[in-house]
């Protein structure tokens, strides 16, 4: 199986909405640390969490997350 990495646009989307990780976490129902670890690529979110994030930003999951195959 090839090496895969999931990148995301959460930080960019947060900046566009001018909200902090803490504010985003409160809206989604997770901790700030969870948002931070997803943003930095240290944690891959569940499908449910990915959909919640995409809905919050009003974009498709594929626009928020990109699967990079190495």
C-alpha positions in Angstrom: 0.0 0.0 0.0 1.3 3.4 -0.9 2.1 6.1 1.7 -0.8 8.5 2.0 -1.2 11.9 3.7 -4.3 13.9 4.3 -3.8 17.7 4.0 -6.4 20.3 4.8 -7.5 23.9 4.4 -8.9 24.4 7.9 -6.4 27.1 8.8 -7.2 29.0 5.6 -10.9 28.6 6.1 -10.7 29.8 9.7 -8.7 32.9 8.6 -11.4 33.6 6.0 -14.1 33.5 8.7 -11.8 35.2 11.2 -12.3 32.6 13.9 -9.9 31.0 16.3 -9.4 27.3 16.8 -11.3 27.6 20.1 -14.3 29.2 18.4 -14.3 26.5 15.7 -14.0 23.7 18.3 -17.0 25.1 20.2 -19.1 25.2 17.0 -18.2 21.6 16.1 -18.3 20.2 19.6 -14.6 19.2 20.0 -11.6 20.5 21.9 -9.3 23.2 20.6 -6.5 20.5 20.7 -8.5 18.3 18.3 -8.8 21.2 15.8 -5.1 21.9 16.2 -4.0 18.3 15.6 -6.2 18.0 12.6 -4.9 21.3 11.2 -1.3 20.2 11.6 -1.9 16.8 10.1 -1.1 14.9 13.3 -4.7 13.5 13.5 -7.0 12.3 10.7 -10.6 13.1 11.6 -13.5 10.7 11.5 -15.8 10.9 8.5 -18.5 12.5 10.7 -16.1 15.1 12.0 -14.8 15.9 8.5 -18.4 16.4 7.3 -19.2 18.6 10.3 -16.2 20.8 9.5 -17.0 21.0 5.8 -20.6 21.9 6.6 -19.5 24.6 9.0 -17.3 26.2 6.3 -20.1 25.6 3.7 -17.8 23.7 1.3 -17.4 20.2 0.1 -15.3 17.7 2.1 -13.0 17.4 -0.9 -12.4 21.1 -0.8 -11.4 21.0 2.8 -9.4 17.8 2.8 -7.0 16.4 0.1 -5.6 12.9 -0.1 -2.0 13.1 -1.2 -0.4 9.8 -2.3 3.3 9.7 -2.0 
